[in-house]
Amino acid sequence: MDLLTEKENKPCLKERVALVTGAGGEIGRAIALRLASEGAIVAVNDIDRNRGLETVTNIEEQGNLSEFFQRDISDEQQVKKLTKDVVDKFGGLHILVNNAGLDLNQTVDDTVIQEWQKILSVDLMGAFLCSKYATPYLSMVGSGVIVNIASIHAFATQPGRTAYASAKAGLVGLTRALSLDLGPKGIRVNAVLPGYILTSIWQSWIDRAKDSVAIIEKIAEQHPLKRVGCPEDVASAVSFLVSEDASFITGSTLVVDGGLTSKFESPPI
């Protein structure tokens, strides 16, 4: 076996420890499974115990190492304990994927302060807390990586997404600011901005329509690639950003939306 073939066959994340928050949902699970398949030891975090344990089971069925950590990432003390527990268990932390998030589809008139605070506490402050308390451990390894899962709603949104779009836009700003603070510590920070990704939450919204199949087809037609995304599309983007192939990329946003936000509708003629 020559050196090139040996390099190609070697898992690129072997012996690296990754913490994925919100890994019980479809996108988080796809990310966790992808990183595990590339050799990473994956610490699975979710507020929902059953969903989190299911992700761990899926990873272990691949023959990879994983453990579940049930913590509320909007709670500072729980986050502090989470990062410490992961390091105590696995001996270090190399990768943090801030994926946990909540959605809210309400106009500003209908959004009460408690709902606003809840969305920002999980979607934005949760990422800040995890990054803050992971930083000492990530800096120890010399090549730590943080990936924040934001959304195209950070740049282009829809009516009724005041809290959600604000949180995701804040997450993009947080990404850029962290890249400046943490770059000298050897930590890269980037964001992935998914567009329409077919998950159970999105499917439940689609199912409210009289003809859900027609709705999905109509949405797919809006994309230059003529399809909606799947969780694995997001996982592939994360896989690239945490790899050595992205070693000179930080403070960036990678849009994963099938080209949706690259165009605006042609005028009616």
C-alpha positions as CSV (number, residue, x, y, z in Angstrom):
1,M,0.0,0.0,0.0
2,D,1.5,3.4,-1.0
3,L,1.4,6.4,1.3
4,L,-1.4,8.1,-0.8
5,T,-3.7,5.1,-0.5
6,E,-2.9,4.7,3.2
7,K,-3.8,8.4,3.8
8,E,-7.1,8.0,1.8
9,N,-8.1,5.0,3.8
10,K,-7.3,6.4,7.2
11,P,-10.3,8.0,9.0
12,C,-9.6,11.7,8.9
13,L,-11.1,12.3,12.4
14,K,-9.5,9.3,14.1
15,E,-9.0,9.8,17.9
16,R,-10.7,13.3,17.8
17,V,-13.5,14.0,20.2
18,A,-16.6,15.8,18.9
19,L,-19.5,17.2,21.0
20,V,-22.7,17.7,18.9
21,T,-25.6,19.5,20.7
22,G,-29.1,18.7,19.7
23,A,-27.9,15.5,18.3
24,G,-31.3,13.8,18.9
25,G,-32.9,15.6,15.9
26,E,-32.5,14.6,12.3
27,I,-29.8,17.2,11.4
28,G,-27.9,16.7,14.6
29,R,-28.1,12.9,14.3
30,A,-26.8,13.0,10.7
31,I,-23.9,15.2,11.8
32,A,-23.1,12.9,14.7
33,L,-23.2,9.8,12.5
34,R,-21.1,11.4,9.8
35,L,-18.4,12.5,12.2
36,A,-18.4,9.0,13.9
37,S,-18.1,7.4,10.5
38,E,-14.9,9.4,9.9
39,G,-13.4,8.1,13.2
40,A,-14.5,10.7,15.7
41,I,-15.6,9.8,19.2
42,V,-18.9,11.5,19.5
43,A,-20.4,13.0,22.6
44,V,-24.2,13.2,21.9
45,N,-26.1,16.0,23.7
46,D,-29.8,16.5,23.7
47,I,-32.5,17.7,26.1
48,D,-34.6,14.6,25.0
49,R,-33.1,11.5,26.5
50,N,-34.8,9.0,24.2
51,R,-33.8,10.8,21.1
52,G,-30.3,11.2,22.3
53,L,-29.9,7.6,23.2
54,E,-31.2,6.6,19.8
55,T,-28.5,8.5,18.2
56,V,-25.9,6.8,20.4
57,T,-27.3,3.4,19.5
58,N,-27.1,4.3,15.8
59,I,-23.4,5.3,16.2
60,E,-22.6,2.2,18.2
61,E,-24.2,0.1,15.4
62,Q,-21.6,1.5,13.1
63,G,-19.0,0.2,15.4
64,N,-18.0,3.6,16.8
65,L,-17.7,5.0,20.3
66,S,-20.3,7.4,21.6
67,E,-22.0,8.5,24.9
68,F,-25.1,10.5,25.7
69,F,-25.0,13.6,27.8
70,Q,-28.5,15.0,28.7
71,R,-28.0,18.7,29.4
72,D,-29.9,21.9,28.8
73,I,-27.5,24.1,26.8
74,S,-29.4,27.3,27.8
75,D,-28.3,26.7,31.4
76,E,-24.8,28.0,32.1
77,Q,-24.0,25.5,34.9
78,Q,-25.3,22.6,32.9
79,V,-23.1,23.6,30.0
80,K,-20.1,24.0,32.2
81,K,-20.7,20.5,33.5
82,L,-21.3,19.2,30.0
83,T,-17.9,20.2,28.6
84,K,-16.1,19.0,31.7
85,D,-17.9,15.7,31.7
86,V,-17.1,15.1,28.0
87,V,-13.4,15.8,28.6
88,D,-13.3,13.7,31.8
89,K,-14.9,10.8,29.8
90,F,-12.9,10.9,26.6
91,G,-9.7,12.8,27.6
92,G,-10.2,15.9,25.5
93,L,-12.4,17.9,23.1
94,H,-11.4,18.7,19.6
95,I,-14.7,19.6,17.8
96,L,-17.9,21.4,19.0
97,V,-20.9,21.5,16.8
98,N,-23.5,23.9,18.1
99,N,-26.6,22.4,16.5
100,A,-29.3,22.6,19.2
101,G,-32.1,25.0,18.4
102,L,-35.8,25.8,18.6
103,D,-38.1,27.2,16.0
104,L,-41.0,29.6,16.3
105,N,-43.4,30.7,13.6
106,Q,-45.1,33.8,15.0
107,T,-45.3,37.4,14.0
108,V,-43.8,40.1,16.3
109,D,-47.4,41.0,17.4
110,D,-48.1,37.5,18.6
111,T,-44.7,36.8,20.2
112,V,-44.6,37.2,23.9
113,I,-41.4,38.1,25.7
114,Q,-41.1,34.6,27.2
115,E,-41.2,33.0,23.8
116,W,-38.6,35.5,22.4
117,Q,-36.3,34.8,25.3
118,K,-36.7,31.0,25.0
119,I,-35.7,31.1,21.3
120,L,-32.7,33.3,21.9
121,S,-31.6,31.4,25.0
122,V,-31.3,28.1,23.1
123,D,-30.5,29.2,19.5
124,L,-28.0,31.9,20.4
125,M,-27.0,32.0,24.0
126,G,-26.7,28.2,24.1
127,A,-24.1,28.4,21.3
128,F,-22.3,31.1,23.2
129,L,-22.2,29.2,26.4
130,C,-21.0,25.9,24.8
131,S,-18.3,27.8,22.9
132,K,-17.2,29.7,26.0
133,Y,-16.9,26.6,28.2
134,A,-15.4,24.4,25.4
135,T,-12.7,27.0,24.6
136,P,-10.2,26.0,27.3
137,Y,-10.3,22.4,26.1
138,L,-10.3,23.2,22.4
139,S,-7.3,25.5,22.9
140,M,-5.4,22.6,24.5
141,V,-5.4,20.5,21.4
142,G,-4.0,23.2,19.2
143,S,-6.5,22.7,16.3
144,G,-9.9,23.0,17.8
145,V,-13.0,23.6,15.7
146,I,-16.4,25.1,16.3
147,V,-19.2,24.9,13.8
148,N,-22.4,26.8,14.4
149,I,-25.6,25.6,12.6
150,A,-27.4,28.8,11.7
151,S,-29.9,29.2,8.9
152,I,-30.6,31.1,5.7
153,H,-33.1,32.9,7.8
154,A,-30.0,34.9,9.1
155,F,-29.9,36.5,5.6
156,A,-33.3,36.2,4.0
157,T,-36.4,35.3,6.1
158,Q,-40.2,35.1,5.9
159,P,-43.1,36.7,7.7
160,G,-43.6,35.3,11.2
161,R,-40.0,34.5,11.9
162,T,-38.9,37.5,14.1
163,A,-37.4,35.6,17.0
164,Y,-35.9,32.7,14.9
165,A,-34.4,34.9,12.3
166,S,-32.9,37.3,14.9
167,A,-31.3,34.4,16.8
168,K,-29.8,32.9,13.6
169,A,-28.5,36.3,12.5
170,G,-27.0,36.6,15.9
171,L,-25.4,33.2,15.5
172,V,-23.6,34.4,12.3
173,G,-22.4,37.5,14.1
174,L,-21.2,35.3,17.0
175,T,-19.3,33.1,14.5
176,R,-17.4,36.0,13.1
177,A,-16.6,37.5,16.5
178,L,-15.5,34.1,18.0
179,S,-13.2,33.6,15.0
180,L,-11.3,36.7,16.0
181,D,-11.1,36.0,19.7
182,L,-10.3,32.3,19.3
183,G,-8.0,32.3,16.2
184,P,-4.9,33.1,18.2
185,K,-5.7,30.1,20.4
186,G,-5.7,27.8,17.3
187,I,-9.5,27.5,17.2
188,R,-11.4,27.9,13.9
189,V,-15.0,28.9,14.0
190,N,-17.4,28.7,11.1
191,A,-21.2,28.5,10.4
192,V,-23.4,26.4,8.2
193,L,-26.6,27.9,7.0
194,P,-29.1,25.3,5.9
195,G,-32.1,26.1,3.7
196,Y,-35.1,23.8,3.3
197,I,-34.0,20.6,4.9
198,L,-36.5,17.7,5.0
199,T,-37.0,16.8,8.7
200,S,-39.9,15.6,10.8
201,I,-40.6,19.2,12.1
202,W,-40.6,20.6,8.5
203,Q,-42.7,17.6,7.3
204,S,-45.3,18.3,10.1
205,W,-45.6,21.8,8.7
206,I,-46.0,20.6,5.2
207,D,-48.6,18.0,6.2
208,R,-51.0,20.8,7.2
209,A,-51.4,21.5,3.5
210,K,-54.2,19.8,1.5
211,D,-51.6,18.4,-0.9
212,S,-48.3,18.0,0.9
213,V,-46.6,16.3,-2.1
214,A,-47.5,19.2,-4.4
215,I,-46.2,21.7,-1.8
216,I,-42.8,19.9,-1.6
217,E,-42.6,19.8,-5.4
218,K,-43.4,23.5,-5.6
219,I,-40.7,24.3,-3.0
220,A,-38.2,22.0,-4.8
221,E,-38.9,23.9,-8.1
222,Q,-37.8,27.1,-6.5
223,H,-34.3,25.7,-6.1
224,P,-31.8,25.7,-9.0
225,L,-31.0,22.1,-8.0
226,K,-34.7,21.3,-8.2
227,R,-34.8,19.5,-4.8
228,V,-35.0,20.2,-1.1
229,G,-32.1,19.3,1.2
230,C,-31.7,16.3,3.5
231,P,-29.9,16.2,6.9
232,E,-26.9,14.4,5.3
233,D,-26.3,17.5,3.1
234,V,-25.7,19.6,6.3
235,A,-23.6,16.8,7.7
236,S,-21.4,16.8,4.7
237,A,-20.8,20.6,5.0
238,V,-19.9,20.1,8.7
239,S,-17.6,17.2,7.9
240,F,-15.6,19.5,5.5
241,L,-15.4,22.4,7.9
242,V,-14.0,20.3,10.8
243,S,-11.4,18.6,8.5
244,E,-7.9,19.6,7.7
245,D,-9.0,20.5,4.2
246,A,-10.6,23.5,5.8
247,S,-7.6,24.4,8.0
248,F,-7.4,28.0,6.5
249,I,-11.1,28.7,6.8
250,T,-12.5,30.6,9.8
251,G,-15.1,33.3,10.4
252,S,-17.0,32.0,7.3
253,T,-20.5,31.0,6.5
254,L,-21.3,28.1,4.3
255,V,-24.7,28.2,2.8
256,V,-26.3,24.8,2.2
257,D,-29.6,25.7,0.4
258,G,-29.5,24.2,-3.1
259,G,-29.0,27.7,-4.5
260,L,-32.3,29.0,-3.1
261,T,-30.9,32.3,-1.9
262,S,-28.9,32.9,-5.0
263,K,-31.8,34.3,-6.9
264,F,-34.9,36.3,-6.7
265,E,-38.1,35.7,-8.7
266,S,-38.3,37.1,-12.2
267,P,-40.8,39.9,-12.7
268,P,-44.1,39.0,-14.2
269,I,-44.2,39.8,-17.9
